[in-house]
Amino acid sequence: MTIDKSLKIKAGAIKMRNVYTRAERITKLKEMERFDEGDKIYGLPKVRVVKISLKKKKKVKKEEDGE
């Protein structure tokens, strides 16, 4: 069975999520040393999601010396 064209995921359609899953939050907290192995997984502190904004590169005009 094939998938309809409207249901396919395109590379440009991937958006930045603003919420981590529990597993992602635990890994971030371990990196910040705020979570130990024996701690409860419920009631975790909030973790800021770092949003990366990509700046478009400026087009550099090549100057040709015609002299």
PDBQT receptor file of N, H, CA, C and O in Angstrom, charges set to zero:
ATOM      1  N   MET A   1       0.844  -1.181   0.000  1.00  0.00    +0.000 N 
ATOM      2  CA  MET A   1       0.000   0.000   0.000  1.00  0.00    +0.000 C 
ATOM      3  C   MET A   1       0.888   1.242   0.000  1.00  0.00    +0.000 C 
ATOM      4  O   MET A   1       1.889   1.283   0.715  1.00  0.00    +0.000 OA
ATOM      5  N   THR A   2       0.543   2.231  -0.774  1.00  0.00    +0.000 N 
ATOM      6  H   THR A   2      -0.270   2.198  -1.355  1.00  0.00    +0.000 HD
ATOM      7  CA  THR A   2       1.340   3.448  -0.866  1.00  0.00    +0.000 C 
ATOM      8  C   THR A   2       0.749   4.549   0.002  1.00  0.00    +0.000 C 
ATOM      9  O   THR A   2      -0.423   4.514   0.376  1.00  0.00    +0.000 OA
ATOM     10  N   ILE A   3       1.589   5.520   0.308  1.00  0.00    +0.000 N 
ATOM     11  H   ILE A   3       2.541   5.548   0.004  1.00  0.00    +0.000 HD
ATOM     12  CA  ILE A   3       1.169   6.661   1.113  1.00  0.00    +0.000 C 
ATOM     13  C   ILE A   3       0.826   7.814   0.174  1.00  0.00    +0.000 C 
ATOM     14  O   ILE A   3       1.536   8.072  -0.798  1.00  0.00    +0.000 OA
ATOM     15  N   ASP A   4      -0.270   8.500   0.480  1.00  0.00    +0.000 N 
ATOM     16  H   ASP A   4      -0.847   8.290   1.269  1.00  0.00    +0.000 HD
ATOM     17  CA  ASP A   4      -0.679   9.640  -0.317  1.00  0.00    +0.000 C 
ATOM     18  C   ASP A   4       0.374  10.743  -0.231  1.00  0.00    +0.000 C 
ATOM     19  O   ASP A   4       1.031  10.891   0.800  1.00  0.00    +0.000 OA
ATOM     20  N   LYS A   5       0.538  11.510  -1.295  1.00  0.00    +0.000 N 
ATOM     21  H   LYS A   5       0.004  11.389  -2.132  1.00  0.00    +0.000 HD
ATOM     22  CA  LYS A   5       1.542  12.573  -1.338  1.00  0.00    +0.000 C 
ATOM     23  C   LYS A   5       1.337  13.603  -0.240  1.00  0.00    +0.000 C 
ATOM     24  O   LYS A   5       2.308  14.162   0.270  1.00  0.00    +0.000 OA
ATOM     25  N   SER A   6       0.099  13.862   0.131  1.00  0.00    +0.000 N 
ATOM     26  H   SER A   6      -0.690  13.409  -0.283  1.00  0.00    +0.000 HD
ATOM     27  CA  SER A   6      -0.173  14.880   1.147  1.00  0.00    +0.000 C 
ATOM     28  C   SER A   6       0.221  14.415   2.546  1.00  0.00    +0.000 C 
ATOM     29  O   SER A   6       0.360  15.241   3.448  1.00  0.00    +0.000 OA
ATOM     30  N   LEU A   7       0.403  13.109   2.743  1.00  0.00    +0.000 N 
ATOM     31  H   LEU A   7       0.290  12.438   2.010  1.00  0.00    +0.000 HD
ATOM     32  CA  LEU A   7       0.740  12.595   4.062  1.00  0.00    +0.000 C 
ATOM     33  C   LEU A   7       2.231  12.371   4.262  1.00  0.00    +0.000 C 
ATOM     34  O   LEU A   7       2.663  12.078   5.377  1.00  0.00    +0.000 OA
ATOM     35  N   LYS A   8       3.017  12.501   3.220  1.00  0.00    +0.000 N 
ATOM     36  H   LYS A   8       2.666  12.739   2.314  1.00  0.00    +0.000 HD
ATOM     37  CA  LYS A   8       4.452  12.295   3.346  1.00  0.00    +0.000 C 
ATOM     38  C   LYS A   8       5.091  13.467   4.081  1.00  0.00    +0.000 C 
ATOM     39  O   LYS A   8       4.662  14.613   3.947  1.00  0.00    +0.000 OA
ATOM     40  N   ILE A   9       6.113  13.162   4.851  1.00  0.00    +0.000 N 
ATOM     41  H   ILE A   9       6.462  12.231   4.960  1.00  0.00    +0.000 HD
ATOM     42  CA  ILE A   9       6.821  14.192   5.600  1.00  0.00    +0.000 C 
ATOM     43  C   ILE A   9       7.953  14.716   4.731  1.00  0.00    +0.000 C 
ATOM     44  O   ILE A   9       8.779  13.952   4.234  1.00  0.00    +0.000 OA
ATOM     45  N   LYS A  10       7.976  16.007   4.561  1.00  0.00    +0.000 N 
ATOM     46  H   LYS A  10       7.305  16.628   4.965  1.00  0.00    +0.000 HD
ATOM     47  CA  LYS A  10       9.033  16.637   3.788  1.00  0.00    +0.000 C 
ATOM     48  C   LYS A  10      10.084  17.168   4.743  1.00  0.00    +0.000 C 
ATOM     49  O   LYS A  10       9.783  17.464   5.899  1.00  0.00    +0.000 OA
ATOM     50  N   ALA A  11      11.292  17.289   4.277  1.00  0.00    +0.000 N 
ATOM     51  H   ALA A  11      11.537  17.049   3.338  1.00  0.00    +0.000 HD
ATOM     52  CA  ALA A  11      12.392  17.743   5.133  1.00  0.00    +0.000 C 
ATOM     53  C   ALA A  11      12.160  19.169   5.626  1.00  0.00    +0.000 C 
ATOM     54  O   ALA A  11      12.569  19.498   6.739  1.00  0.00    +0.000 OA
ATOM     55  N   GLY A  12      11.521  20.016   4.840  1.00  0.00    +0.000 N 
ATOM     56  H   GLY A  12      11.189  19.748   3.936  1.00  0.00    +0.000 HD
ATOM     57  CA  GLY A  12      11.288  21.393   5.236  1.00  0.00    +0.000 C 
ATOM     58  C   GLY A  12      10.133  21.554   6.203  1.00  0.00    +0.000 C 
ATOM     59  O   GLY A  12       9.947  22.633   6.766  1.00  0.00    +0.000 OA
ATOM     60  N   ALA A  13       9.356  20.508   6.405  1.00  0.00    +0.000 N 
ATOM     61  H   ALA A  13       9.507  19.631   5.947  1.00  0.00    +0.000 HD
ATOM     62  CA  ALA A  13       8.185  20.605   7.260  1.00  0.00    +0.000 C 
ATOM     63  C   ALA A  13       8.491  20.313   8.720  1.00  0.00    +0.000 C 
ATOM     64  O   ALA A  13       7.599  20.416   9.562  1.00  0.00    +0.000 OA
ATOM     65  N   ILE A  14       9.729  19.953   9.042  1.00  0.00    +0.000 N 
ATOM     66  H   ILE A  14      10.453  19.870   8.358  1.00  0.00    +0.000 HD
ATOM     67  CA  ILE A  14      10.091  19.648  10.422  1.00  0.00    +0.000 C 
ATOM     68  C   ILE A  14      10.239  20.957  11.186  1.00  0.00    +0.000 C 
ATOM     69  O   ILE A  14      11.041  21.813  10.812  1.00  0.00    +0.000 OA
ATOM     70  N   LYS A  15       9.471  21.109  12.250  1.00  0.00    +0.000 N 
ATOM     71  H   LYS A  15       8.820  20.413  12.554  1.00  0.00    +0.000 HD
ATOM     72  CA  LYS A  15       9.491  22.336  13.035  1.00  0.00    +0.000 C 
ATOM     73  C   LYS A  15      10.160  22.087  14.374  1.00  0.00    +0.000 C 
ATOM     74  O   LYS A  15      10.277  20.944  14.818  1.00  0.00    +0.000 OA
ATOM     75  N   MET A  16      10.590  23.144  15.004  1.00  0.00    +0.000 N 
ATOM     76  H   MET A  16      10.495  24.071  14.643  1.00  0.00    +0.000 HD
ATOM     77  CA  MET A  16      11.212  23.058  16.311  1.00  0.00    +0.000 C 
ATOM     78  C   MET A  16      10.133  22.813  17.352  1.00  0.00    +0.000 C 
ATOM     79  O   MET A  16       9.127  23.522  17.398  1.00  0.00    +0.000 OA
ATOM     80  N   ARG A  17      10.348  21.802  18.187  1.00  0.00    +0.000 N 
ATOM     81  H   ARG A  17      11.165  21.226  18.149  1.00  0.00    +0.000 HD
ATOM     82  CA  ARG A  17       9.400  21.538  19.266  1.00  0.00    +0.000 C 
ATOM     83  C   ARG A  17       9.734  22.427  20.450  1.00  0.00    +0.000 C 
ATOM     84  O   ARG A  17      10.894  22.790  20.642  1.00  0.00    +0.000 OA
ATOM     85  N   ASN A  18       8.746  22.778  21.238  1.00  0.00    +0.000 N 
ATOM     86  H   ASN A  18       7.804  22.483  21.082  1.00  0.00    +0.000 HD
ATOM     87  CA  ASN A  18       9.010  23.624  22.390  1.00  0.00    +0.000 C 
ATOM     88  C   ASN A  18       8.858  22.864  23.701  1.00  0.00    +0.000 C 
ATOM     89  O   ASN A  18       8.888  23.470  24.772  1.00  0.00    +0.000 OA
ATOM     90  N   VAL A  19       8.695  21.545  23.632  1.00  0.00    +0.000 N 
ATOM     91  H   VAL A  19       8.671  21.053  22.762  1.00  0.00    +0.000 HD
ATOM     92  CA  VAL A  19       8.552  20.737  24.838  1.00  0.00    +0.000 C 
ATOM     93  C   VAL A  19       9.402  19.485  24.672  1.00  0.00    +0.000 C 
ATOM     94  O   VAL A  19       9.370  18.844  23.622  1.00  0.00    +0.000 OA
ATOM     95  N   TYR A  20      10.169  19.133  25.715  1.00  0.00    +0.000 N 
ATOM     96  H   TYR A  20      10.195  19.654  26.568  1.00  0.00    +0.000 HD
ATOM     97  CA  TYR A  20      10.946  17.909  25.705  1.00  0.00    +0.000 C 
ATOM     98  C   TYR A  20      10.107  16.751  26.227  1.00  0.00    +0.000 C 
ATOM     99  O   TYR A  20       9.177  16.954  27.007  1.00  0.00    +0.000 OA
ATOM    100  N   THR A  21      10.434  15.545  25.799  1.00  0.00    +0.000 N 
ATOM    101  H   THR A  21      11.190  15.380  25.165  1.00  0.00    +0.000 HD
ATOM    102  CA  THR A  21       9.830  14.356  26.389  1.00  0.00    +0.000 C 
ATOM    103  C   THR A  21      10.499  14.117  27.740  1.00  0.00    +0.000 C 
ATOM    104  O   THR A  21      11.506  14.752  28.054  1.00  0.00    +0.000 OA
ATOM    105  N   ARG A  22       9.952  13.217  28.533  1.00  0.00    +0.000 N 
ATOM    106  H   ARG A  22       9.134  12.701  28.279  1.00  0.00    +0.000 HD
ATOM    107  CA  ARG A  22      10.511  12.962  29.857  1.00  0.00    +0.000 C 
ATOM    108  C   ARG A  22      11.950  12.455  29.751  1.00  0.00    +0.000 C 
ATOM    109  O   ARG A  22      12.814  12.859  30.529  1.00  0.00    +0.000 OA
ATOM    110  N   ALA A  23      12.201  11.580  28.795  1.00  0.00    +0.000 N 
ATOM    111  H   ALA A  23      11.499  11.252  28.162  1.00  0.00    +0.000 HD
ATOM    112  CA  ALA A  23      13.555  11.040  28.630  1.00  0.00    +0.000 C 
ATOM    113  C   ALA A  23      14.538  12.138  28.240  1.00  0.00    +0.000 C 
ATOM    114  O   ALA A  23      15.667  12.161  28.729  1.00  0.00    +0.000 OA
ATOM    115  N   GLU A  24      14.121  13.041  27.369  1.00  0.00    +0.000 N 
ATOM    116  H   GLU A  24      13.203  13.022  26.972  1.00  0.00    +0.000 HD
ATOM    117  CA  GLU A  24      14.981  14.159  26.970  1.00  0.00    +0.000 C 
ATOM    118  C   GLU A  24      15.248  15.090  28.145  1.00  0.00    +0.000 C 
ATOM    119  O   GLU A  24      16.362  15.590  28.305  1.00  0.00    +0.000 OA
ATOM    120  N   ARG A  25      14.224  15.325  28.970  1.00  0.00    +0.000 N 
ATOM    121  H   ARG A  25      13.319  14.919  28.840  1.00  0.00    +0.000 HD
ATOM    122  CA  ARG A  25      14.401  16.187  30.141  1.00  0.00    +0.000 C 
ATOM    123  C   ARG A  25      15.377  15.570  31.122  1.00  0.00    +0.000 C 
ATOM    124  O   ARG A  25      16.198  16.276  31.707  1.00  0.00    +0.000 OA
ATOM    125  N   ILE A  26      15.298  14.257  31.310  1.00  0.00    +0.000 N 
ATOM    126  H   ILE A  26      14.630  13.683  30.834  1.00  0.00    +0.000 HD
ATOM    127  CA  ILE A  26      16.202  13.586  32.240  1.00  0.00    +0.000 C 
ATOM    128  C   ILE A  26      17.635  13.682  31.747  1.00  0.00    +0.000 C 
ATOM    129  O   ILE A  26      18.544  13.929  32.540  1.00  0.00    +0.000 OA
ATOM    130  N   THR A  27      17.855  13.490  30.447  1.00  0.00    +0.000 N 
ATOM    131  H   THR A  27      17.116  13.289  29.803  1.00  0.00    +0.000 HD
ATOM    132  CA  THR A  27      19.219  13.596  29.922  1.00  0.00    +0.000 C 
ATOM    133  C   THR A  27      19.767  15.014  30.076  1.00  0.00    +0.000 C 
ATOM    134  O   THR A  27      20.940  15.192  30.407  1.00  0.00    +0.000 OA
ATOM    135  N   LYS A  28      18.919  16.034  29.834  1.00  0.00    +0.000 N 
ATOM    136  H   LYS A  28      17.966  15.890  29.565  1.00  0.00    +0.000 HD
ATOM    137  CA  LYS A  28      19.362  17.424  30.016  1.00  0.00    +0.000 C 
ATOM    138  C   LYS A  28      19.685  17.711  31.480  1.00  0.00    +0.000 C 
ATOM    139  O   LYS A  28      20.669  18.385  31.785  1.00  0.00    +0.000 OA
ATOM    140  N   LEU A  29      18.845  17.192  32.389  1.00  0.00    +0.000 N 
ATOM    141  H   LEU A  29      18.046  16.645  32.141  1.00  0.00    +0.000 HD
ATOM    142  CA  LEU A  29      19.088  17.408  33.815  1.00  0.00    +0.000 C 
ATOM    143  C   LEU A  29      20.353  16.694  34.269  1.00  0.00    +0.000 C 
ATOM    144  O   LEU A  29      21.067  17.198  35.136  1.00  0.00    +0.000 OA
ATOM    145  N   LYS A  30      20.641  15.524  33.696  1.00  0.00    +0.000 N 
ATOM    146  H   LYS A  30      20.061  15.115  32.992  1.00  0.00    +0.000 HD
ATOM    147  CA  LYS A  30      21.887  14.829  34.040  1.00  0.00    +0.000 C 
ATOM    148  C   LYS A  30      23.095  15.632  33.567  1.00  0.00    +0.000 C 
ATOM    149  O   LYS A  30      24.111  15.690  34.258  1.00  0.00    +0.000 OA
ATOM    150  N   GLU A  31      22.987  16.248  32.395  1.00  0.00    +0.000 N 
ATOM    151  H   GLU A  31      22.161  16.200  31.834  1.00  0.00    +0.000 HD
ATOM    152  CA  GLU A  31      24.080  17.080  31.892  1.00  0.00    +0.000 C 
ATOM    153  C   GLU A  31      24.330  18.273  32.814  1.00  0.00    +0.000 C 
ATOM    154  O   GLU A  31      25.473  18.681  33.022  1.00  0.00    +0.000 OA
ATOM    155  N   MET A  32      23.242  18.831  33.365  1.00  0.00    +0.000 N 
ATOM    156  H   MET A  32      22.313  18.501  33.196  1.00  0.00    +0.000 HD
ATOM    157  CA  MET A  32      23.367  19.979  34.269  1.00  0.00    +0.000 C 
ATOM    158  C   MET A  32      23.630  19.543  35.707  1.00  0.00    +0.000 C 
ATOM    159  O   MET A  32      23.745  20.384  36.599  1.00  0.00    +0.000 OA
ATOM    160  N   GLU A  33      23.725  18.224  35.938  1.00  0.00    +0.000 N 
ATOM    161  H   GLU A  33      23.631  17.541  35.214  1.00  0.00    +0.000 HD
ATOM    162  CA  GLU A  33      23.963  17.640  37.259  1.00  0.00    +0.000 C 
ATOM    163  C   GLU A  33      22.865  18.003  38.251  1.00  0.00    +0.000 C 
ATOM    164  O   GLU A  33      23.142  18.285  39.417  1.00  0.00    +0.000 OA
ATOM    165  N   ARG A  34      21.627  17.994  37.788  1.00  0.00    +0.000 N 
ATOM    166  H   ARG A  34      21.402  17.765  36.842  1.00  0.00    +0.000 HD
ATOM    167  CA  ARG A  34      20.481  18.272  38.656  1.00  0.00    +0.000 C 
ATOM    168  C   ARG A  34      19.612  17.036  38.846  1.00  0.00    +0.000 C 
ATOM    169  O   ARG A  34      18.571  17.108  39.499  1.00  0.00    +0.000 OA
ATOM    170  N   PHE A  35      20.030  15.889  38.276  1.00  0.00    +0.000 N 
ATOM    171  H   PHE A  35      20.875  15.831  37.746  1.00  0.00    +0.000 HD
ATOM    172  CA  PHE A  35      19.263  14.657  38.387  1.00  0.00    +0.000 C 
ATOM    173  C   PHE A  35      20.212  13.515  38.694  1.00  0.00    +0.000 C 
ATOM    174  O   PHE A  35      21.245  13.360  38.041  1.00  0.00    +0.000 OA
ATOM    175  N   ASP A  36      19.851  12.702  39.709  1.00  0.00    +0.000 N 
ATOM    176  H   ASP A  36      19.012  12.828  40.239  1.00  0.00    +0.000 HD
ATOM    177  CA  ASP A  36      20.631  11.516  40.061  1.00  0.00    +0.000 C 
ATOM    178  C   ASP A  36      19.802  10.284  39.720  1.00  0.00    +0.000 C 
ATOM    179  O   ASP A  36      18.592  10.387  39.518  1.00  0.00    +0.000 OA
ATOM    180  N   GLU A  37      20.442   9.123  39.656  1.00  0.00    +0.000 N 
ATOM    181  H   GLU A  37      21.425   9.039  39.820  1.00  0.00    +0.000 HD
ATOM    182  CA  GLU A  37      19.773   7.886  39.265  1.00  0.00    +0.000 C 
ATOM    183  C   GLU A  37      18.638   7.507  40.216  1.00  0.00    +0.000 C 
ATOM    184  O   GLU A  37      17.662   6.906  39.767  1.00  0.00    +0.000 OA
ATOM    185  N   GLY A  38      18.718   7.822  41.472  1.00  0.00    +0.000 N 
ATOM    186  H   GLY A  38      19.510   8.311  41.837  1.00  0.00    +0.000 HD
ATOM    187  CA  GLY A  38      17.703   7.423  42.440  1.00  0.00    +0.000 C 
ATOM    188  C   GLY A  38      16.526   8.378  42.537  1.00  0.00    +0.000 C 
ATOM    189  O   GLY A  38      15.566   8.085  43.250  1.00  0.00    +0.000 OA
ATOM    190  N   ASP A  39      16.564   9.496  41.853  1.00  0.00    +0.000 N 
ATOM    191  H   ASP A  39      17.343   9.735  41.274  1.00  0.00    +0.000 HD
ATOM    192  CA  ASP A  39      15.491  10.496  41.946  1.00  0.00    +0.000 C 
ATOM    193  C   ASP A  39      14.221  10.013  41.257  1.00  0.00    +0.000 C 
ATOM    194  O   ASP A  39      14.250   9.137  40.393  1.00  0.00    +0.000 OA
ATOM    195  N   LYS A  40      13.107  10.613  41.668  1.00  0.00    +0.000 N 
ATOM    196  H   LYS A  40      13.084  11.325  42.371  1.00  0.00    +0.000 HD
ATOM    197  CA  LYS A  40      11.818  10.273  41.062  1.00  0.00    +0.000 C 
ATOM    198  C   LYS A  40      11.722  10.891  39.668  1.00  0.00    +0.000 C 
ATOM    199  O   LYS A  40      12.285  11.953  39.403  1.00  0.00    +0.000 OA
ATOM    200  N   ILE A  41      10.991  10.199  38.778  1.00  0.00    +0.000 N 
ATOM    201  H   ILE A  41      10.534   9.336  38.994  1.00  0.00    +0.000 HD
ATOM    202  CA  ILE A  41      10.855  10.711  37.414  1.00  0.00    +0.000 C 
ATOM    203  C   ILE A  41       9.628  11.595  37.250  1.00  0.00    +0.000 C 
ATOM    204  O   ILE A  41       9.416  12.189  36.193  1.00  0.00    +0.000 OA
ATOM    205  N   TYR A  42       8.827  11.679  38.297  1.00  0.00    +0.000 N 
ATOM    206  H   TYR A  42       8.999  11.197  39.156  1.00  0.00    +0.000 HD
ATOM    207  CA  TYR A  42       7.651  12.545  38.251  1.00  0.00    +0.000 C 
ATOM    208  C   TYR A  42       7.967  13.860  38.950  1.00  0.00    +0.000 C 
ATOM    209  O   TYR A  42       8.732  13.886  39.914  1.00  0.00    +0.000 OA
ATOM    210  N   GLY A  43       7.385  14.939  38.470  1.00  0.00    +0.000 N 
ATOM    211  H   GLY A  43       6.763  14.918  37.687  1.00  0.00    +0.000 HD
ATOM    212  CA  GLY A  43       7.609  16.242  39.083  1.00  0.00    +0.000 C 
ATOM    213  C   GLY A  43       8.991  16.787  38.789  1.00  0.00    +0.000 C 
ATOM    214  O   GLY A  43       9.612  17.418  39.646  1.00  0.00    +0.000 OA
ATOM    215  N   LEU A  44       9.470  16.548  37.593  1.00  0.00    +0.000 N 
ATOM    216  H   LEU A  44       8.967  16.036  36.897  1.00  0.00    +0.000 HD
ATOM    217  CA  LEU A  44      10.793  17.043  37.215  1.00  0.00    +0.000 C 
ATOM    218  C   LEU A  44      10.781  18.561  37.072  1.00  0.00    +0.000 C 
ATOM    219  O   LEU A  44       9.757  19.134  36.700  1.00  0.00    +0.000 OA
ATOM    220  N   PRO A  45      11.889  19.213  37.359  1.00  0.00    +0.000 N 
ATOM    221  CA  PRO A  45      11.944  20.661  37.152  1.00  0.00    +0.000 C 
ATOM    222  C   PRO A  45      11.903  20.999  35.663  1.00  0.00    +0.000 C 
ATOM    223  O   PRO A  45      12.197  20.165  34.807  1.00  0.00    +0.000 OA
ATOM    224  N   LYS A  46      11.536  22.230  35.386  1.00  0.00    +0.000 N 
ATOM    225  H   LYS A  46      11.297  22.908  36.081  1.00  0.00    +0.000 HD
ATOM    226  CA  LYS A  46      11.449  22.672  34.004  1.00  0.00    +0.000 C 
ATOM    227  C   LYS A  46      12.839  22.777  33.391  1.00  0.00    +0.000 C 
ATOM    228  O   LYS A  46      13.817  23.094  34.068  1.00  0.00    +0.000 OA
ATOM    229  N   VAL A  47      12.898  22.503  32.093  1.00  0.00    +0.000 N 
ATOM    230  H   VAL A  47      12.104  22.246  31.543  1.00  0.00    +0.000 HD
ATOM    231  CA  VAL A  47      14.148  22.591  31.354  1.00  0.00    +0.000 C 
ATOM    232  C   VAL A  47      13.911  23.494  30.162  1.00  0.00    +0.000 C 
ATOM    233  O   VAL A  47      12.987  23.278  29.378  1.00  0.00    +0.000 OA
ATOM    234  N   ARG A  48      14.751  24.505  30.031  1.00  0.00    +0.000 N 
ATOM    235  H   ARG A  48      15.502  24.680  30.668  1.00  0.00    +0.000 HD
ATOM    236  CA  ARG A  48      14.610  25.452  28.928  1.00  0.00    +0.000 C 
ATOM    237  C   ARG A  48      15.001  24.783  27.622  1.00  0.00    +0.000 C 
ATOM    238  O   ARG A  48      16.028  24.110  27.540  1.00  0.00    +0.000 OA
ATOM    239  N   VAL A  49      14.178  24.974  26.609  1.00  0.00    +0.000 N 
ATOM    240  H   VAL A  49      13.343  25.521  26.676  1.00  0.00    +0.000 HD
ATOM    241  CA  VAL A  49      14.448  24.451  25.282  1.00  0.00    +0.000 C 
ATOM    242  C   VAL A  49      15.224  25.511  24.509  1.00  0.00    +0.000 C 
ATOM    243  O   VAL A  49      14.757  26.638  24.349  1.00  0.00    +0.000 OA
ATOM    244  N   VAL A  50      16.394  25.149  24.039  1.00  0.00    +0.000 N 
ATOM    245  H   VAL A  50      16.773  24.233  24.170  1.00  0.00    +0.000 HD
ATOM    246  CA  VAL A  50      17.232  26.086  23.305  1.00  0.00    +0.000 C 
ATOM    247  C   VAL A  50      16.774  26.100  21.863  1.00  0.00    +0.000 C 
ATOM    248  O   VAL A  50      16.840  25.087  21.166  1.00  0.00    +0.000 OA
ATOM    249  N   LYS A  51      16.311  27.256  21.423  1.00  0.00    +0.000 N 
ATOM    250  H   LYS A  51      16.258  28.079  21.989  1.00  0.00    +0.000 HD
ATOM    251  CA  LYS A  51      15.871  27.397  20.050  1.00  0.00    +0.000 C 
ATOM    252  C   LYS A  51      17.020  27.944  19.227  1.00  0.00    +0.000 C 
ATOM    253  O   LYS A  51      17.610  28.971  19.562  1.00  0.00    +0.000 OA
ATOM    254  N   ILE A  52      17.325  27.257  18.160  1.00  0.00    +0.000 N 
ATOM    255  H   ILE A  52      16.846  26.423  17.887  1.00  0.00    +0.000 HD
ATOM    256  CA  ILE A  52      18.418  27.666  17.301  1.00  0.00    +0.000 C 
ATOM    257  C   ILE A  52      17.837  28.385  16.100  1.00  0.00    +0.000 C 
ATOM    258  O   ILE A  52      17.021  27.833  15.361  1.00  0.00    +0.000 OA
ATOM    259  N   SER A  53      18.259  29.608  15.916  1.00  0.00    +0.000 N 
ATOM    260  H   SER A  53      18.922  30.057  16.515  1.00  0.00    +0.000 HD
ATOM    261  CA  SER A  53      17.806  30.347  14.743  1.00  0.00    +0.000 C 
ATOM    262  C   SER A  53      18.964  30.423  13.766  1.00  0.00    +0.000 C 
ATOM    263  O   SER A  53      20.038  30.929  14.091  1.00  0.00    +0.000 OA
ATOM    264  N   LEU A  54      18.735  29.925  12.592  1.00  0.00    +0.000 N 
ATOM    265  H   LEU A  54      17.862  29.514  12.328  1.00  0.00    +0.000 HD
ATOM    266  CA  LEU A  54      19.771  29.925  11.577  1.00  0.00    +0.000 C 
ATOM    267  C   LEU A  54      19.673  31.194  10.762  1.00  0.00    +0.000 C 
ATOM    268  O   LEU A  54      18.614  31.530  10.230  1.00  0.00    +0.000 OA
ATOM    269  N   LYS A  55      20.780  31.889  10.670  1.00  0.00    +0.000 N 
ATOM    270  H   LYS A  55      21.640  31.615  11.102  1.00  0.00    +0.000 HD
ATOM    271  CA  LYS A  55      20.804  33.102   9.872  1.00  0.00    +0.000 C 
ATOM    272  C   LYS A  55      21.196  32.743   8.451  1.00  0.00    +0.000 C 
ATOM    273  O   LYS A  55      22.061  31.896   8.224  1.00  0.00    +0.000 OA
ATOM    274  N   LYS A  56      20.561  33.384   7.520  1.00  0.00    +0.000 N 
ATOM    275  H   LYS A  56      19.859  34.071   7.704  1.00  0.00    +0.000 HD
ATOM    276  CA  LYS A  56      20.895  33.130   6.128  1.00  0.00    +0.000 C 
ATOM    277  C   LYS A  56      22.214  33.812   5.802  1.00  0.00    +0.000 C 
ATOM    278  O   LYS A  56      22.493  34.924   6.249  1.00  0.00    +0.000 OA
ATOM    279  N   LYS A  57      23.005  33.121   5.019  1.00  0.00    +0.000 N 
ATOM    280  H   LYS A  57      22.779  32.217   4.656  1.00  0.00    +0.000 HD
ATOM    281  CA  LYS A  57      24.301  33.678   4.641  1.00  0.00    +0.000 C 
ATOM    282  C   LYS A  57      24.101  34.786   3.626  1.00  0.00    +0.000 C 
ATOM    283  O   LYS A  57      23.294  34.677   2.703  1.00  0.00    +0.000 OA
ATOM    284  N   LYS A  58      24.855  35.848   3.821  1.00  0.00    +0.000 N 
ATOM    285  H   LYS A  58      25.511  35.936   4.571  1.00  0.00    +0.000 HD
ATOM    286  CA  LYS A  58      24.787  36.953   2.876  1.00  0.00    +0.000 C 
ATOM    287  C   LYS A  58      25.544  36.569   1.614  1.00  0.00    +0.000 C 
ATOM    288  O   LYS A  58      26.618  35.969   1.669  1.00  0.00    +0.000 OA
ATOM    289  N   LYS A  59      24.973  36.919   0.501  1.00  0.00    +0.000 N 
ATOM    290  H   LYS A  59      24.100  37.406   0.457  1.00  0.00    +0.000 HD
ATOM    291  CA  LYS A  59      25.634  36.627  -0.755  1.00  0.00    +0.000 C 
ATOM    292  C   LYS A  59      26.759  37.643  -0.967  1.00  0.00    +0.000 C 
ATOM    293  O   LYS A  59      26.534  38.853  -0.940  1.00  0.00    +0.000 OA
ATOM    294  N   VAL A  60      27.932  37.144  -1.172  1.00  0.00    +0.000 N 
ATOM    295  H   VAL A  60      28.114  36.161  -1.194  1.00  0.00    +0.000 HD
ATOM    296  CA  VAL A  60      29.090  37.988  -1.378  1.00  0.00    +0.000 C 
ATOM    297  C   VAL A  60      29.261  38.200  -2.866  1.00  0.00    +0.000 C 
ATOM    298  O   VAL A  60      29.414  37.248  -3.632  1.00  0.00    +0.000 OA
ATOM    299  N   LYS A  61      29.234  39.439  -3.260  1.00  0.00    +0.000 N 
ATOM    300  H   LYS A  61      29.110  40.212  -2.638  1.00  0.00    +0.000 HD
ATOM    301  CA  LYS A  61      29.410  39.763  -4.673  1.00  0.00    +0.000 C 
ATOM    302  C   LYS A  61      30.892  39.744  -4.989  1.00  0.00    +0.000 C 
ATOM    303  O   LYS A  61      31.692  40.400  -4.323  1.00  0.00    +0.000 OA
ATOM    304  N   LYS A  62      31.239  39.001  -5.992  1.00  0.00    +0.000 N 
ATOM    305  H   LYS A  62      30.589  38.468  -6.533  1.00  0.00    +0.000 HD
ATOM    306  CA  LYS A  62      32.636  38.941  -6.413  1.00  0.00    +0.000 C 
ATOM    307  C   LYS A  62      32.940  40.108  -7.312  1.00  0.00    +0.000 C 
ATOM    308  O   LYS A  62      32.284  40.326  -8.330  1.00  0.00    +0.000 OA
ATOM    309  N   GLU A  63      33.941  40.847  -6.920  1.00  0.00    +0.000 N 
ATOM    310  H   GLU A  63      34.474  40.670  -6.093  1.00  0.00    +0.000 HD
ATOM    311  CA  GLU A  63      34.331  42.001  -7.707  1.00  0.00    +0.000 C 
ATOM    312  C   GLU A  63      35.440  41.574  -8.674  1.00  0.00    +0.000 C 
ATOM    313  O   GLU A  63      36.474  41.047  -8.266  1.00  0.00    +0.000 OA
ATOM    314  N   GLU A  64      35.201  41.811  -9.929  1.00  0.00    +0.000 N 
ATOM    315  H   GLU A  64      34.361  42.240 -10.260  1.00  0.00    +0.000 HD
ATOM    316  CA  GLU A  64      36.184  41.435 -10.926  1.00  0.00    +0.000 C 
ATOM    317  C   GLU A  64      36.950  42.684 -11.324  1.00  0.00    +0.000 C 
ATOM    318  O   GLU A  64      36.371  43.732 -11.610  1.00  0.00    +0.000 OA
ATOM    319  N   ASP A  65      38.246  42.544 -11.334  1.00  0.00    +0.000 N 
ATOM    320  H   ASP A  65      38.716  41.693 -11.102  1.00  0.00    +0.000 HD
ATOM    321  CA  ASP A  65      39.087  43.659 -11.743  1.00  0.00    +0.000 C 
ATOM    322  C   ASP A  65      39.224  43.642 -13.252  1.00  0.00    +0.000 C 
ATOM    323  O   ASP A  65      39.884  42.754 -13.792  1.00  0.00    +0.000 OA
ATOM    324  N   GLY A  66      38.631  44.582 -13.940  1.00  0.00    +0.000 N 
ATOM    325  H   GLY A  66      38.095  45.303 -13.501  1.00  0.00    +0.000 HD
ATOM    326  CA  GLY A  66      38.665  44.638 -15.380  1.00  0.00    +0.000 C 
ATOM    327  C   GLY A  66      39.718  45.604 -15.900  1.00  0.00    +0.000 C 
ATOM    328  O   GLY A  66      39.711  45.962 -17.078  1.00  0.00    +0.000 OA
ATOM    329  N   GLU A  67      40.620  46.025 -15.026  1.00  0.00    +0.000 N 
ATOM    330  H   GLU A  67      40.626  45.735 -14.069  1.00  0.00    +0.000 HD
ATOM    331  CA  GLU A  67      41.636  46.985 -15.421  1.00  0.00    +0.000 C 
ATOM    332  C   GLU A  67      42.815  46.346 -16.085  1.00  0.00    +0.000 C 
ATOM    333  O   GLU A  67      43.756  47.040 -16.473  1.00  0.00    +0.000 OA
TER     334      GLU A  67
